[in-house]
Each structure stands twice: as structure tokens, then as C-alpha cells.
Amino acid sequence: MSLIIPKGMSRRHFLNHVATGVATFPALQFLSHLQANAQQVKKNQKACILMWMGGGPPTIDIWDLKPGSKNGGEFKPISTAGDLQISEHMPETAKVMNELSVVRSMSTREADHGRGRYFMHTSYVPNPTVVHPTFGSIASYELGEQRKDLEIPAFVSVGGPSESSGFLGMTNAPFVVSSNGQIQNASMGGVTEQRLNQRLTMLAEIESSFIKSKRGETPLSHKEVYSKAVNLMTSPQMEAFKVDQEKPEVKEAYGDNSFGQGLLLARRLVETGVPFVEVNMGGWDLHSGVFNALRTNQLPQLDRGIAALTNDLKQRGLLEHTVLVWMGEFARTPRINQDVGRDHWANSWSVMVGGGGLKGGQAIGETDADGTSVVGKSYVPGDIWSTVAHALGIPLDKVYTSKNGRPMKITNGGTAIAELIG
């Protein structure tokens, strides 16, 4: 198995520990003697599942169709269980849209992949003087420490990395696993439990010496990360990562693909008490053949996954306390290019939100008939994350201090969207 290392700690750093006999993140062999069932938490614990669409999805073909426009493309809108229409290739999601809403008037002006990704995750545009925390790290910092029974990471990124924890430190960095819950690059190499304990004792002595030498925050953060690693390997809550334990019909409902199984893993994690899970689905950088790609691959997976997750959470009494967010770094151009594709577009596009006590079944904001401009009020990432923070019970007036002493608002001064929070 393998482990994708959190930002701030290099693969070489981990491999050096393995080579020199110091502890590393161990594999799960020692879990065989632990209880089979993961510890369940109270259903009223708040959580957020972010569905991240890497590459920039064409929201004009999914959530805000423009029939009759030259930019409208090949798809038709269909009615839903809510008071809005969505793509004809999202029929299962249409049935649960009474629980979900679409913010159709996003306008961000960051049409570069890296900058847009950073902005959407952190509410801040990139700044060379400070690394802002992704919102998952904020949820980890604000909610994870309150959950004393939570032994696994408070922020899990499924199917790929998230953004950095920034000035909130490595202990709030995303713990990255594959969509089937596999933790990578953590081979024990035949290390026995007795030898592991010896290595941990040696590590504790070394770290204590470094901490006493007052060499800054790094040794203390290092010690905390490794302490959590030991808890991780021995916790029954690690069962939450074992998606294969689910009944075949449940797995089938989500879809036999990485995105669907990643959403199923996300449900298992929030059910265990993890406050923030990000599930990655790439393949959205559709500069050519956009309609064929959507019709045959992207939308069938998306449709099935969103509907299954929404229904599953509701049946388990978790939807009321779990916020769902669907977004990418930007969208695609209303204009269809010469390769029957859509290019980068950040001026007017959509984000889907729902669950968590937010009002569903709505289209909030609007774009013009061609989809090229926002009509009326527009929204930025800070508004989306302020809405999520409100639903999670995180105070919006919270201000952090960055490493260089600058005050930082958690959502960059964003405002919770009134139509969603009531």
C-alpha cells in the first residue's frame, strides 16, 4: 500500500525515516486483532463533503442550460423535484434536487487552473507572502479538535490531493487516500509490533531533544503528526476506509467507478465523525469533444454518484447535518469552439450546494440568455464557504493570524447566501 504525504512533508523525509529505522506511517496489518466495526458517532455532528471537479466543468451543460441560444449546445433541460431545471443527462440527480440548490451566478475572474483551484479552495487569490488554508483544513482545525473520540484524520481527500493547510499547519493537512480507501506507500517492510514500539521509543527521545532545543515549531508539529500516525494504525475507526465491507447493492448504487466509490467512502467517513471529506473527479478540461465526453462518461458517473450519496445520507439521517458542495476551479466558455469543445471561463458559472440544513430546490442567481454574463448579484468563493461555515457552526467572524503576523478572515470576508440559510 502507499501513502500520499501531506503537503509540507516530503516523500524523501518519510523514506529517510524508514531507512534509518525511525517510525513511519505503518500499514494496516495490526488492525487484524482489532474489533471489526468502526465506532459510530452521534448523527448530529456536522460535516461537509466537497465534490471537486478538477479541470473546470461546463456548468452551462449541467446546471444552467441555455436552450435556444447559439451557446446552448446539444443537451436539453429537464424538470426536477425542485424549482429548477438541469441537464437531461442528470435524471437521477433531478429526483433529489429538492435537497440541493444551484448558485448560478458565480463570477471569479481566475481562469487559470492553478489560480482558480487555489481561489475556490481558500477564498483567497494566490499571494507570494502567505499560503492560505484550504477550507477543509479550517474545518479540521475548528471541528476536528472538538471531537475527542475521533482517532482518524479530520480532513480526508479521496482520489487526489487537495490544497495546502497553509498557516494552520501539517496537523490539519489533508490525509489523501484512493477512492477505495487504500492508503499508499506505507509498507511495513516486515516490521514487527515489538520492533515498531522500539522505533517509536527512539523517535520520542529524539523529538523530545529537538523540542527542548527550541528550534521553532517544526519539531513539535513533527511529533504531533507522528503521534496521530500511531493512533491511526491502531484505531478501529480505520474500518471506515474499507469500502469493500459495504453490501454489493450499496456499492452498485454509487457506481462502479472511482468517483462513485469515493463518495461511498466519504459517507462512511462522515458517519464515523470526519468533519470534512473532499472527493476528486478529474477529466473536465474539455477543450474538444465536450458533448460526447459528457454524454458517455462524465455525466453518467456524476449523476449516479450525486443521487446515491444524497439518498444514502438522507436514509441514514445524515443529510440534515452534512453539507454537500460541488464545484471546480471555473467553468467552460458559453461559446463552443471549433473543436466542439469549451475553453476556460470564470465570468459566469455555477456551483451546487445542498444538505446541512440549507434550503434545497432553488436556483440562486442567474446568467443572461447566452450564459456570458451574470444578471444581478454575483458570488465569489468566500460566499460559498461562508454558507458552509454557517451550516457547520463555524463563526464567520473568526480571524486567524498568519505566520507573518497578518490577520486572516476564514472566508476572506465572504457572506453566507441568504436564500440558502433562510
N, C-alpha and C positions, 0 to 999 in steps of 0.2 A: 504494500500500500504506500501512498505518498501523502505528503503534507504540503500544501501551498503556504509558504511562510507569510505572515502578516507584514505589511509594509513597515519599514523601519528595522527589520531584522533580515539579514541576507541568508541565502541558501548556504554560502560558504561558512557563515557563522555557525549554522546548525551542524554542517558536516564536520567542522573542526571539533565540535563537542563530541561527536560520535567517534572520531578518530583518536581523540585524546582520552577517551574513557569517561568523559563527563556526560551527565544525563542529557537526553534529547527527548522530543515528543515520542513516546513509545506507541507501539501498535496496540491492538486491542486483544492480544492473546490472554491477558489476565482477566478479561471480562467473563471468561467461561465459568468461573466459580461464583459469579455474582447473580443476583436474582434476575429472572428473565423479563420482568415487567418494569417499564420506566415509571418513575414517580410522576403521578398526575398532579396538577396544580388546580387551584380554585379557578373556576371559569370566568371570574370577573377580573382577572389580570389582563391589563391592556397589552396589545401587541400591534405590530404593523408588518404587513407583507408587501414588499416592493417588487413589482414585476418590471425588470429593467430590459428594455428593448434596444440592445446595442446596435448602432448604425443609423438610427433615425427612421422610425416607421412612417409610412404615408397615411397620416390620420384622415386625410381627405377621402381615402378609400375605405376607412374603417368606422370612424365615429362621426364624421361631418361631411356626408356625401353631397355633391352638387349636381343633381340630375338636371339636364337641360343646358348646363354650361359646357363650353368647349373644353374646360378643365375637368369635367366630371368623370371622364374615364369610362370603363366598361361595366362597372358594378351599379346595381340599383339599391336604394334604401328599402328597408322593411320596418314595419311597426314592431314595437317591443312591449313588454309588460310595464314599462314606464312611459312617461310622457315625452318620448323622443324616438327617432328612428336611427338605425345603424345599418351596416352593410348586410346585404343578403347572404354573405358568406360567414355570418356570425349568428346562425339561427338558434343555437343552444344558449349563447350569451343573451340573446334577445329575450329569452324566457325568464332571465333573472335580473333584467335591467331595472326592475322596481327596487332592487337593493343597491344599484350602482348609479352613479351620475357621471356626466362628461363635462369637463370645463373646456369649452370650445374656443376660448379667446386668450390662449397663451400667446405671449409675444416676448421673445427673449433676446433677439439680435446676436446670438452667438451661434453661427452656422459652421463652426469648425468642430470636428469630432471631440478633440481633447478638451477644448474650452467649454463646449456645450455640455459635455459629460460632467466636468467639474462644477459648472454653474448649477446644473439640475440637481446634483447630489448635495451641494453645500449651501446653496442660496447666494454664493459669492462668485464674482468673476475671479479668475486666477490673479494672484498678486505675488510678485517675487519675494516679498518680505515676510510672508506668512503662509502657512499651509492650514487651510480651514478644515474642520472635521466634517466628513460626510454625515448626513442626518442619522444613519444607523449607529454611528459612534456616539452621537448625542443621546439617542435612546438607550444605548448601552450604559452610558455614564449616568443618566438621570434615573433609569428604571432598573438596570441590572443590579446595582449595588443594594437596592431596596429588597431584592428577592434573595433572602439569606439561604433559602433552600435550593436555589439554582446553582448547580455544580458545573454545568456546561457553559460555553461562551454565550454572552448575552446578545451577540451580533454575529449571525452566520450568513455568509454569502455562498449561494449554491450555483454551481456551474460556471464560475468565473469570479475574478476579483471585483471588489467594489472600489471606491475611492479611499483615501487615507483617513486615519483617525486624527491626523493633524496634531494640534497642540493638546488634545485630550489624551495622547499617549498610547503606547502599544497595548496596554491592557484593554483598551476599547476598540482595537483594530478588528476588522472582520476576520472571522475564522472561516476559511474557504474549503469547501468540500465539493465533490462531484454531485451530480443530480441523484445518484443512488446512495448518497451518504458516505461514499468512500473517502477516507482520509488518506492523502497521498504522501509518499516519501517519508514514511515513519517506520521503516523496517527495524525490528528489534535486533536483527542480526544474531539471533540465538542467545541473547542476554537473559539470564535467569532472574527471577524476582529477587533472590538474595544479592546477586551482583548489582542489580539496579539500585537496591537500597544502599549498598556501599557507595555507589557513584553519587547518589543523592546526598549522602552524608558528606562526602568530599566536596561536592558542589556548595553545600550550605556553608562549610568552613571558608571556602574561597570567597564566596559572595559576602559573608559577614566581614571579612578582612577588607574587601573593597569598599563596603558601605562605611565602615569605621574610618577609612582613609579620607572620607568626604570628597570624593571625586565627581560630584554632581549627581544628577538624577538617574543617569543610565544604569548604574549597578542596582539601585532599588527597583527600577522598572523591570530590569532583567530578572531579579529574584521573584517579583510578583508574577511575571509571565510563566516562569518555570514552576512556581507553586501551583498555578492554575493548571499547568500541563499534567502534574501529578494527580490532581483532583480529577482531571478529565479522564485519565486512564482507568481510574478505579470507581468511577461513578456509574450506578445503574441507569442514570439518565442518558447514558450513551446509547441505550437501546432506541432512543428516538431517531437516531441516524439510520436504523436498519429498516429501510423501506420494504425490503423483501418479506418482512413479517406481516405486511398487510395482506388481507384477503385478495385473491385474484380478481374478484369482481370490482373491488375498490381501485386497484391498480389499473384495471381496464378502463374504468370510468374516466380517469385522468388522462389516458392516452399513453401508448407505448412509445414515448419519445422523451428526450431529456427535459424539455420544458414541463410536460405534464407530470413526470415523476419528481421533478424538482418542486413543483407546487405541492405534491403529496408530502414530500419531506418537510416543506415549510409548515404544512398543517400539523404534522407530528411534533415539530419543534415548538410552535406556539402553544400547542396543547401541553407541552412539558414545561412551559414557562419562559421560553426565549422571547424577549420583547421585540426583536427586530430581525427579520429574515429577508434577504434580497435574493431573488431568483432571476438568473440571467437567461435571456433568449436572444441570440445574435441573428445575423443574416438579413438585417433590414436596410443595408446600404444599397438600395435598389436603383442604380443609375440606368439599368436596362432591364427589359422584360418584367416590368413591375407587376403586371396583372397576372401573368402566368405563374410567377413565383408566389404571389398572394393566394391565388386560387388553389394551387396544387400542394403547397407546403405550409406557408406561414399561417394563413388564417384558419385552416382546419385544426392545427395544433393549438393556436391561440384560443379559438372558440371553445374547444373541448375542455382545455385546461381551466379557463376562467369560470365556465359554468360548473365544472366538477368541484372546484375549490369553493365557490360561493355556496353551492348546495350542501357540500360536506360540512363546512363551518356552521351553516345555519342549523343543520340537523343535530350537530353536537352542542349547540348552544354557545358557539364561539364567535359567530359573525358579529353579534352586537358589540363585542369587545375587541374585534380585530379589524383594523383599518386596512383596506386594500388600495394600493396605488399602482397604476400602470403608466409608464412614461418611457421616453427615450431622450436622447440629448437634443433633438429638434425633430422636425418632420421633413416632408419632401415637398418640392415645388408643386403648386397647383398646375403649372404648365407642364405638359407631357413633352419630353424631349424627343429628338429624332431616333433614339434607340428604344422608344416605347418605355421609357423609364422616367423617374422623377429625381431631381437633384436636391441638394441641401436647402432647407427652408426653415427659418426661425421666426418669421414675422407674424404668422397667424396659424395656430395649430391647436391640438387637443391633448388633454391628459384625462385619464379615467380614474375616479376615486369612488370609494364606497365602504360599506360596513362601518364598524366602530361607533355606531350611534349617529352617523352622518345621514342626512336625508338623501334617499335614493330616487331614481326615476326621473332625473332632471337633466336638461341641457342648460348649462350656465354659460352665459356669454354667447356671442355669435360672430360669424365672419360674413363677409359680403357674398353676393351671388356667385362670384367666381373663386371664392376662397382665398383671395390675395390680401385682404386687409381685415383687421378686427373692427367690428362695428360697436362703438361704445366702449365700455370698460375692458381693459386688458389685464392679464395676470402674469406674474413672474414666479420663479421657483419658491421664493420666500413666502408667497401667499399659500402655495400648496402645502409647504412644510409647516407653516403656522396653523393651517387647518388640521393637519395630522397631529401636531403638538397639542392643540386644544383637545382633540379626541383622546389623546393618550394621557392627558392630565399634566402635561409639562408646562410650567408657567411661561408665557410668551415674553414676559419682561426679564427673563433670565439673561444675564450678561456674564460672559467669560472673559478672562484675561489671557491673551496670547503670550507666547514665550518672550516676545519683545515688549510686553507690558501694555499692549493696546487692548482696549475694551472691545469685545465682540458680541453682538446680539446673536442669539441662537439661529434666527431665521433672517438676519440682515434687515430687520425692521419690517418684515412681511406682515400681512394682515390676514387673519382667518376669514375664509369666504363665507359671508353671512348666509347665503342661500343653502349652504351645506350644514352649518352648525345650528341654524334656527335662531 
